[in-house]
Amino acid sequence: MAQAMRPPQISLLSTDGKPHPLQDTLMAVTLTLGAVAFVTAFFHNLHLLSSWAGLIGILTGAYGQFVSVTTRERFALIIGLGASAIGFYLGMFHGGLFGG
């Protein structure tokens, strides 16, 4: 019963007990860019910021999903991807990536 002797590990980012610095960084970047893109998408004059932040958030979130290991990472990445996509699409509607 070696498993019973192991102390419980409390972690918010990984559930397998191993560090995942790349995946945690991608998760944090995707969530941050998603929040920026989502908030700025509701202001017409900030369409450049929302569309670029959304696009970069979509790309980092997609790569994060590709290399993610745990369910918690995937869950946070999906939240960030959704917010990035909404910000990107509204930013594109309001003027696009290059201010058209």
One Martini backbone bead per residue (centre of mass of N, CA, C, O) as a GRO file, in nm:
protein
  100
    1MET     BB    1   0.062   0.059   0.026
    2ALA     BB    2   0.206   0.320  -0.112
    3GLN     BB    3  -0.032   0.515  -0.174
    4ALA     BB    4  -0.118   0.574   0.129
    5MET     BB    5   0.167   0.729   0.206
    6ARG     BB    6   0.102   0.956   0.032
    7PRO     BB    7   0.074   1.275   0.010
    8PRO     BB    8  -0.133   1.515  -0.056
    9GLN     BB    9  -0.197   1.707  -0.351
   10ILE     BB   10  -0.213   2.059  -0.396
   11SER     BB   11  -0.354   2.179  -0.709
   12LEU     BB   12  -0.454   2.410  -0.968
   13LEU     BB   13  -0.291   2.302  -1.249
   14SER     BB   14  -0.221   1.999  -1.151
   15THR     BB   15  -0.319   1.637  -1.125
   16ASP     BB   16  -0.027   1.460  -1.151
   17GLY     BB   17   0.228   1.610  -0.987
   18LYS     BB   18   0.342   1.775  -1.226
   19PRO     BB   19   0.514   1.997  -1.395
   20HIS     BB   20   0.373   2.272  -1.628
   21PRO     BB   21   0.505   2.544  -1.760
   22LEU     BB   22   0.401   2.570  -2.053
   23GLN     BB   23   0.097   2.523  -2.001
   24ASP     BB   24   0.062   2.749  -1.787
   25THR     BB   25   0.148   2.982  -1.971
   26LEU     BB   26  -0.061   2.940  -2.195
   27MET     BB   27  -0.304   2.973  -2.008
   28ALA     BB   28  -0.246   3.261  -1.906
   29VAL     BB   29  -0.231   3.400  -2.184
   30THR     BB   30  -0.512   3.320  -2.286
   31LEU     BB   31  -0.676   3.448  -2.056
   32THR     BB   32  -0.570   3.736  -2.089
   33LEU     BB   33  -0.640   3.779  -2.390
   34GLY     BB   34  -0.941   3.714  -2.357
   35ALA     BB   35  -1.009   3.945  -2.163
   36VAL     BB   36  -0.916   4.176  -2.342
   37ALA     BB   37  -1.088   4.111  -2.593
   38PHE     BB   38  -1.367   4.112  -2.456
   39VAL     BB   39  -1.367   4.400  -2.333
   40THR     BB   40  -1.274   4.566  -2.599
   41ALA     BB   41  -1.517   4.478  -2.793
   42PHE     BB   42  -1.730   4.705  -2.667
   43PHE     BB   43  -1.535   4.905  -2.823
   44HIS     BB   44  -1.505   5.058  -3.121
   45ASN     BB   45  -1.207   5.202  -3.084
   46LEU     BB   46  -1.077   4.890  -2.994
   47HIS     BB   47  -1.043   4.688  -3.246
   48LEU     BB   48  -0.740   4.635  -3.262
   49LEU     BB   49  -0.701   4.506  -2.983
   50SER     BB   50  -0.922   4.284  -2.999
   51SER     BB   51  -0.828   4.140  -3.259
   52TRP     BB   52  -0.532   4.076  -3.180
   53ALA     BB   53  -0.583   3.940  -2.907
   54GLY     BB   54  -0.770   3.722  -3.023
   55LEU     BB   55  -0.576   3.593  -3.225
   56ILE     BB   56  -0.350   3.520  -3.023
   57GLY     BB   57  -0.536   3.360  -2.831
   58ILE     BB   58  -0.614   3.142  -3.034
   59LEU     BB   59  -0.328   3.036  -3.094
   60THR     BB   60  -0.239   2.970  -2.800
   61GLY     BB   61  -0.483   2.786  -2.736
   62ALA     BB   62  -0.436   2.575  -2.956
   63TYR     BB   63  -0.154   2.491  -2.860
   64GLY     BB   64  -0.238   2.424  -2.570
   65GLN     BB   65  -0.427   2.190  -2.652
   66PHE     BB   66  -0.205   2.017  -2.788
   67VAL     BB   67  -0.009   2.015  -2.501
   68SER     BB   68  -0.197   1.921  -2.302
   69VAL     BB   69  -0.259   1.719  -1.995
   70THR     BB   70  -0.491   1.840  -1.832
   71THR     BB   71  -0.811   1.928  -1.753
   72ARG     BB   72  -0.762   2.211  -1.634
   73GLU     BB   73  -0.617   2.325  -1.877
   74ARG     BB   74  -0.844   2.280  -2.085
   75PHE     BB   75  -1.059   2.449  -1.946
   76ALA     BB   76  -0.908   2.722  -1.948
   77LEU     BB   77  -0.857   2.729  -2.254
   78ILE     BB   78  -1.156   2.739  -2.341
   79ILE     BB   79  -1.222   3.005  -2.207
   80GLY     BB   80  -1.006   3.172  -2.358
   81LEU     BB   81  -1.099   3.100  -2.645
   82GLY     BB   82  -1.384   3.217  -2.628
   83ALA     BB   83  -1.302   3.509  -2.560
   84SER     BB   84  -1.119   3.549  -2.806
   85ALA     BB   85  -1.332   3.498  -3.025
   86ILE     BB   86  -1.527   3.721  -2.951
   87GLY     BB   87  -1.322   3.953  -2.973
   88PHE     BB   88  -1.241   3.901  -3.265
   89TYR     BB   89  -1.520   3.922  -3.405
   90LEU     BB   90  -1.591   4.208  -3.300
   91GLY     BB   91  -1.334   4.345  -3.408
   92MET     BB   92  -1.395   4.278  -3.706
   93PHE     BB   93  -1.669   4.427  -3.717
   94HIS     BB   94  -1.545   4.721  -3.624
   95GLY     BB   95  -1.252   4.698  -3.836
   96GLY     BB   96  -1.021   4.513  -3.767
   97LEU     BB   97  -0.668   4.472  -3.794
   98PHE     BB   98  -0.620   4.761  -3.986
   99GLY     BB   99  -0.854   4.987  -3.978
  100GLY     BB  100  -1.113   4.974  -4.204
   0.00000   0.00000   0.00000
